[in-house]
Amino acid sequence: WFTSVSYTPAGDPNPSIEETLAGLPPLPGETLTETEGRVLRRASFTEGSEGDQTFKQLNAYVGFSGQAGIATICFEDPDDQEWALSTWRSILRTEAGR
């Protein structure tokens, strides 16, 4: 699952990346944080279930100034954890929307 949001706090039309992600709910559990240029990423692993099926999920934020991507990446095989992290790291923002 993926969605994107814009965040503009009152009186600050250009919030920092940190302020942008601080406006989102905290991620559950231990958080992984990475910075790459003007991108700040935060993620955590949790367990999920649907019906009688259980799986791992990577709950992830990708922050830019005033905008954030929110993703949940689900997988069953523990060997797919690196794939989930790689998918999260591949989320980028293009200038087309600006």
N, C-alpha and C positions, 0 to 999 in steps of 0.2 A: 504494500500500500504506500501511496505517496500523495502528499499535498504540499502546497506552498502557501506562505502567509506573508503579509507585509506588517511591519511594526513601526509606528511613529509615535513615540511618547509625546505628551503635551509639551509644547515649547521647544522641541528638539527635532527638526525635520531630518536630521542626519545622525541617527544614533550610531554608536560604535557597534562593532560586531558583538562584543561582549554584552552590551546593553540589549541588543536584539535577542540573543539567546536567553538572557536573564528574564525576558518577558514571557518565556515559554514555561510550562510545568516542568519540575525537575524530573530527570530520568530515574527510574528505579534502580537500586543496587549500585555496584561499583561502576564508575563512569570512566570511559576512555576518552581522552581529549587530544586532538591533533590540530595543529595550525599549519596552513600552507598558503603563503602569500596573504591575500586578503580574504581567506576562507578559514573559518573556525568550525571544527567538527566535534561533536560529542555523541557518544553512543554507550549503550549498555546491553548486556545479554540477559534475557529472562526466559522462563518457560511459558509456553502457551498451550492451549487445548481448544479443540473444537469437537464436540461430541465425545467419542471415546479415543480420539487421536490426540497425542501430545507431540509437541515439537519445540524447538528452540526458536527464539526470535531476537533479532537485533533491532532495538529501538534506537532511532538515530535522528540527529539534527545536523543540518549543514547551514551555517550562518554566514550572511553577508551583511553589509551595513543596511539596516532597515528591512531586510528580507531573510526568510529562512525556509529551507526545505525540511519536511518532516517525513521520515520513512520508517516502515516496519517491514523487515525482511525475515521471512519465515523459512525454516529448513528443518528436515528430520534427521539427516545423517550428520553426526558431529564432524565428519571430515569436510563438510561444506561450510564450516565456520570461516575459513579463509576466503571462500567465494563471497560470503555475506559481507565481510570487511572490504573486500575489493569492490563490490557493488556500491557500498556506502561511499567509499573514497572516489568513485567515479562520478558522483553527483556534482554537477557544476552549474553555474548560472551563466546564461548568455546575455549579451547586451540587446537582443532583439526586443525585449519587453520594455526597454527604457526609451 
